[in-house]
């Protein structure tokens, strides 16, 4: 399938129990725990969002990972960007799934890694600001160990490359105190190991700071404009009648709820036409299963509205060199953020089908439709 843009979907590996989550939350905790506890917080609020054909999967099952890859490939996604957790001093969490993908060679589907370099806190789960796993940057020895931990992935034929360099996303590039040294070291180690270097991409929530991030020496910036919803759109207001209904049902009247149809007007921007800027498309967003309504809800996302959104994202990158016309999609399977492409019980595969229709080049699209 020939696509218009290189659509890469962020992939969350938190769908199997680990000792840390057993200790912090409850025995057997996975992302599904929050998903299945979700309830509607206001009239018309659709919760819980539940999976359909893939079910409440356990990512330790290889057949599940193969099904996911097949679905993604069939619908115009180039590969998955797995969230990767390295807290410093060799401490890792949730590494099993990607390790198995790497070591078994299955699924035979492209991938890259995004370093989620952030301290884990319990704020959204009733533990106030308690630190669960602290992100540290110990320096040279740890940076070298980190590189060699990932070298087998970078050398894998499935690894997604840009200009022949493995693509590596850094979630919070501005948090790394010696990021220039870190990147120089990794590029040097890459060349020592027969790679041309690393294609570093900084993940950035405030798009206005993209030049600041590029000035650090990163190759590109992945602009994630979710904060623009609350910054640019008018604060939601309830009518007197709505407020009365909310109070009768003991529902907070200050929930940060915005319409998806309005949000897509600010989730993409003209800056993404520039070289070295990668836009992010959002099929949906409802963080309430994790945060109990303390953070953003984009209400009433539909496949038709997503069509408008993804079409705009593709247009922003259409004139870029083929290797660099990338769109990140957030996400493949962030179910507790209400942010996913996987089939659900409400719309089935419709979001995936929209992506395929919009991102497939015409000749290829027609050839796969025997009725045309």
N, C-alpha and C positions, 0 to 999 in steps of 0.2 A: 504494500500500500504506500503510495507516494503522498506525502502530506505537505501542506503549505507552510507550517511552522513546526519546530521541534518542541512538541508538548511533553513536558516532564512533570510528573505528578509526585508531590511529597508523600512519603509512605511512613506511617507510624507502626513500629513493631510491638506496641504494648498490648498484645492480645494473647498472652500466656502468663501464668503465674511465675513470680520470681520471689526470692526470700525477702528482698527489701520491701516490696509491696505487701507481702504477707504481714510483715512487722508493722509497717506504717498505717495500713488501712484495715485489712481483715484477711483472714486466710482465704486464698484462692482469688484475690482481687485481680481483675484485669480491666481494661477500658470498658468492657461490656457491663461491669458493675454499675458505673455511673449511667450508662445508656439506658439500662432497664429500670433504673429508679426514677428517671425523668418524668415529670408531670407538667401538664399545661399550667402556665403562670398567669394567663389572662385570656379573656374570651377570644376564641379563634386561633389560639396558639396551638400549633400542631406538635404534640409530644405524646409519647416517645416516638422518635424516629427509629425504625427497626429494619434490620436487613431482610432481604428476601432470599434470592437463590443461593447465596453463599452461607446463609445462616449465621449463628453465633459461633464463628469459627475459632479454632485454636491454631495459632500460627506454627506450632510445633508439628503440625500435620503437613507433610510435603505436598499432598494432593491439593490442599487449599492454596498454597503458594503458586502452584501450576495453574489452577483455575483463575486466580487473580491476574496472572501474567497473560493468559490467553484472552481474557476479557479486555484487558488494556490494549493489547496488540491489535485485536480485532476492531477497536474503536479509535485508532489514530493516536495512541499515546506511544511515544518513543521509548520511554523507560521510567523506572521508579527512582526517586531520590530518597534513600533510606535515612531516617534520622539516626545519628550516631552519637553516643554518649561517652565522653572521655573527660573525667573530672580532674585529671592531673595525678601524678604519682602512680600511674598505671591503673587507676580505679575506673572500671567500666560498669555499665548497667545495660540490660536489654540487648546484649550483643549476640545472643544465641542465634536468632533467626537469620541475620545477615551472614553470620559465620557459616551456617549450614548451606545457605544459598551459594556462598563462595566456594566452599569445599566440595560440594556435591556437583557443581556445574548446572544445577537445576533450580529454578526454571532457566531456560536459555533465552533470557530476556534482558535487555540493557538496564544498567543501574549506575548510580553515582551515590555519593555520600554527602550529608549535611551535618556538620559538627554542631550539635545543640549545646554550645558552651554557655550554660546558664546554671546558676545555683537552683536546686530544687527546694521549694518551700511548701509548707502545708496550708498556706493561706486560704485556698479555695476548698479545703476539706475539713474545716473546723479546728485546725491546729494553729490558728493565728499565723504568726510570722516565723514559726519554727523552721530552722534549717534542717533539711533531710539529707541532702548531699551537696557539699559546697564545691563550686567550680574554682579550681586553683590553676596557676600558671607557674610551675616550679622552675622553668628555665631549660637550658640546653639539653641536659640528659633526658628529661621528660619529653621534650619536643622530638628528640631523635627516636626514643622508644615509641612514641606515638606514630611517627612516620613509618617505622619498620613494621608496626602492627598492621598498618593499612597497605603496605607495599604490595602484598599478593593481590589485593583488590585492584590497585592502580594498574597492575600488569595484566589483569584478566582481560580477555578479548571482549567481554561484555561491557566493560567499563565505558561510560559515556565520555567522549572527548570533544574538546573544542580546539580547533587548530592543532590537532594531534596531541593535546595535553589533557590529562584526566581532570574533569570538572570537580571541584571541591568547594562546597558552600560553607561559609562560616556564619553562624546565626547572629552573633554579636561581635563583629570585627572591632568595634570601638572599645570593647572591654579588655582586649588583649593588650597589656601594657607595652610589650615590645613586639608588636605585630610585624613591623618591618624586618626585624631580625628573624622572627619565626618563619616568614615567607621566604626570605633569602636562604635560610637553612634548608627548608624543604625543597626549594628549587635546586639547590646544590646537591642534595641527597638524591633527588629524582634523576638528575643528569648522571650521577655516579652509578645509577642503576638502569641506564639505557632508556630513560624517559626524557622527553624534551623539556620537561618542567611540569608545574601544576597550574591549572587554570583556576585561580582563586576568585570566588564570587562572594561578595558581602551581602548578607541579608539585611535589609534596612526598612524600618517602619516609617521614618520621617523622610519622604522622598526629597525634601528641600536640602538635605545634607549629602546628596549623592556625590557631589564633587569632593567633599571632605573625605569620603570613604575612598574614592578613586585616587585621591592624592596620597593615600597611605601606600599605594602600590598594587592594590587589587586589580585584577583584570576586568572585572565587571561588578555591577551592583544589581541585586534582585530587589526591586522596589515592591514593598508590600504595603499598600495604601489603606489598610483597614482603619488606621487612626483618623484618616481624613473624613470618615463618615461622621464622627462626632465633632470634628473640627469645622467642617464646611456646611453640614446640613443643619437646618433649624432644629432646636431641641423639641422632641416629641411633646405634644400637648394633648391632654384628654379633655373631652367635654365634661360639663357638670354631671350629665347622665352617666357617662362612662366612669367617672370617679366614684359615683355613688355605687355603681355595680361592683367595682373593684373592692370598695370598702365592705360591702355586704359579704363578699367571698373571701375577705381577709387577704387581698392581693395588694402588694405595694403599688403605689401610683407613680413611682419614680423609676420604673424599669427602663433601662436604655434600649428601647425598641424602635427600630427604624425600618421602613419599607425597603425590601430588596430592590424594587423598581427605582427607588430614588438613589440608593447606595451605588448602583452600578454606574451612575453618572459621575462619581468621584473616585471609584476604585481603580480607574485607569487614567493615565495622564499623558500629555504630549511629550513629557520628558523621555518616555519609553521609545520614541522614534530615534533618539540619539544612540550613537554607538556606545557600547559597553553598559547599556541600561536594559535590564530584563524585566518585563512586566509580570504581574501575578494576577491570574484569573481565579475567581471564587464562585463555585457552583452554588454555595449556600453558606450560612453561618448562624449558628445558634449555640452559644457557649453555656447555656443554662444548665445542661446536665452536670457540668463540672462546677460551675460557679453559683448555681441556684439563683440566677438572674442578676448577679452582681456585675456582670459585664455583658458585652454587646450581643444583641439579637437582631439579625436581619430577617424580617418577617415576610412571609409569602413569596419565597423564591419559587419559581416555576421553570420547567425546561424551556419554555418560550422566551422568558426573560434571560435565561442563561445563554440562549442562542444569540441574542443581541449583544450580550457581554463578551462572549468568546469571539464573535465576529469582529468586534472592535479591537480586541487584543491581537488577533491575527493581523489585522490591518496595520497596527502600530509597528510590527516587525517585518512586514512583507518586503521592504526594500533593503533589508540588511543582508550581508553575505550569508550564504546558505548555512555555514557552520554556526553563525551567531544569531540566527533568527529564532531565538528560544523564547518559549513562554513557560513559566512555572504555573502549575495548577495546584492550588491549596484547597483540598488535598485529595488523595485517593481514598483514605479510610480514617479520617479524624471524626469518628462517630460521636464522641462526647462533646465535640465542638460543633456538631451539626454541620460538618464541613467535609463532604465526601462525594465521590463519584460512583461508588459501588451501588449496585441495585438495591432499592429499598421497597418496602411494602406499599408505599404511596404512589411512586412513579415508575417502579421497575427499572428498566435500562434506559429510560428516556434521556437522562442527562448524557449518558455515554453515546447514545444515538445522535444527539444534537452535536456533540463534539466531532463524531465521525463525519457527519454530513457537512459541517462547516470547515473541517480541517483536511478533508480529502480533496486532492486535485481533481478537476472535473473529469478528465479522461479516465482516471482510475475509478472515480465514483460511478460513472456510467457503466464501466466494464463489470462492476460488481452488482449491477441491478439488471437482471435479465429481462425485466419487463419493459426496459427503456429502449 
